[in-house]
């Protein structure tokens, strides 16, 4: 019913996201530790929606946690990541299997139960997960052990939840889709967003010249402070003209575009002959009705539409990608500290803020 996640509902009754009375049982107080632990074991909370729409369709419901099945573990979330893809599912741009549906694909926490046939993980282990379906917007959940990675002691759950999907996305973009090398000059759209802020830092660590597009001067300052070589405020400047000037007429070998429809043609105009257009998101809407002939006319260009699950496709690949990300955090090359934190009960407000694009950097939900 909820992708790869399994729940046993005790009450199919909606709890208003802003109803203070209905959320008093949420384990948010550090006082009365014993009571909190008992409640977490017997009752849990998740976010669901029964139809596509705006943030108002999101509900909190209570459920009884199930014991993990064979090959599964149960994770008590300590932090949950927020990503634009969550909005795509809520609005209906991406389909869901059935209603009611859950949201969220990344988080970090502690294993509190292990199913049969699981090796390599035990109760009490700190773990993180990314791109594993929908249903992470919950205080606990069961999921396949094969999709977990071990979380080092020096990486917090908030850091991991904030950065797993975004950081692994940058890993495959920079290290696999188009392997960058020091001295390369690339264009990266939405450089002050969640993925963009990590991309700026990763590029600086690699010696790559990243040109980042932004919508405000404040976002330009943030991107520059994190390692962008140059920024383009697309509200004031022509992106292709600025790229042409910054590269002294050469343009870029690769463009990373998560915006979609609104930037498609500008992105193609920023590519050198035989350059690669990497379209990895649809923030402004999906790119549709593409005339393949345009790739010929603009320089025999290449285009790809990648997604994380086709790169982090085995436990070994996912752990290796995560270890590279964690090492960059450990060495100080990437700051994974969330800039914005929202209570899970305030999920409607959190999604409104995310959709407005007013947020910068990384964000998490806290159960």
Phi, psi and omega in degrees: 000331181234057180066232183271357183265147181238134179225152170242108184286133174266321178227120174271057184238127181288144174244119182305135185295340181241019181271103185297323181296318186287343182252013181297333182281353179296138185281072183254347181267137178276341175289163178056052186305317183299319180295318180300314182298320181295318180296321183294329181282334185255341183212142180221172184226141174219167176259138176218166170218142185258355176201159177287153179161200180281187181302338183294344180279351181282137181228153168260132176230152176267151177207160174269122179296138176273158168290143180295143177279186180298130180081004183246162168229160173254128183249130172269106183296135170253340175202150184230133180281153176242132181220156182297333180298334177298323178291321178303317179292317181296320184279341179102002176299320172253136183284154171249157184292319182194169175249148357289151182240153176263176180228158171095138182231008179213152178183183178208148180182210186234135177288129177242000174199145182232131178277176179294148174080007180267129175234151178091352179225147181218161175304134181097347178292138172274129185221164174222161180209157183209145173052054183242029181106216181228146178133003182288343178286073183201161179274344170202156185196158173259139178206161184297134178298335181293345181260002180270155167235149176288137181259120180297155182298332184269007174245121183284162177296322178297316178299312183297314181297324182289333195243349188301301182296315184291316181292318178292330175297313178296323179302310182288327178296314186273333188250347184230307182299310173221097183297112182278159175223160180306135179097344177296147175244122186232158174253131181230116180283154178057053187290345179259005178277187183299307178292320183298320181293327176287321179299319179301315182290318180295319179298317179299319180296331181270351185078025179265139177272104182261122172264118184250134174269144181216169182252348181219162177294326178298317179292327177297318179297319179297311181300318179296319181294336182266356175127358177299134178290322178207158177231155177231120176274101186291349175284342183240337190233157172279121182297310180300321181294319180291321177298318179301317181290316183294329181262008180055043174088356185276333187067194188245146176286339181210143174236131177254116189232112176256004184275316175099232190306316188293336186245002187307303185289322175300320180297316178299324181289350180263001184264139172287164177306136183065021177286166184249124173265116180254102181262105186239018178194171185223042186303328180260004184118155183288151174280121182229164175060040183285130172271110183300337179298336181295331178293324176292312185294331183264009172124033181052052186281160173249153178219144176219150178236081187275167174213154188301320188295339179273356175251313173273067192259355175221159177303323182292315178297316182296316179294320180295317177297318180295319180298322177296318178297312181299324180294321177295323176294313182301321182278357178086008179284330180235127174267111183260015180289125179297138175274337184225131178234134179232142172290145179304325180294343179259032186299326179297313178298320180298317180289326175299315180295319179295316182293331182288346183063018177281338181283146174238149175078214188256150184220151177219156168258140181243120181298000000 
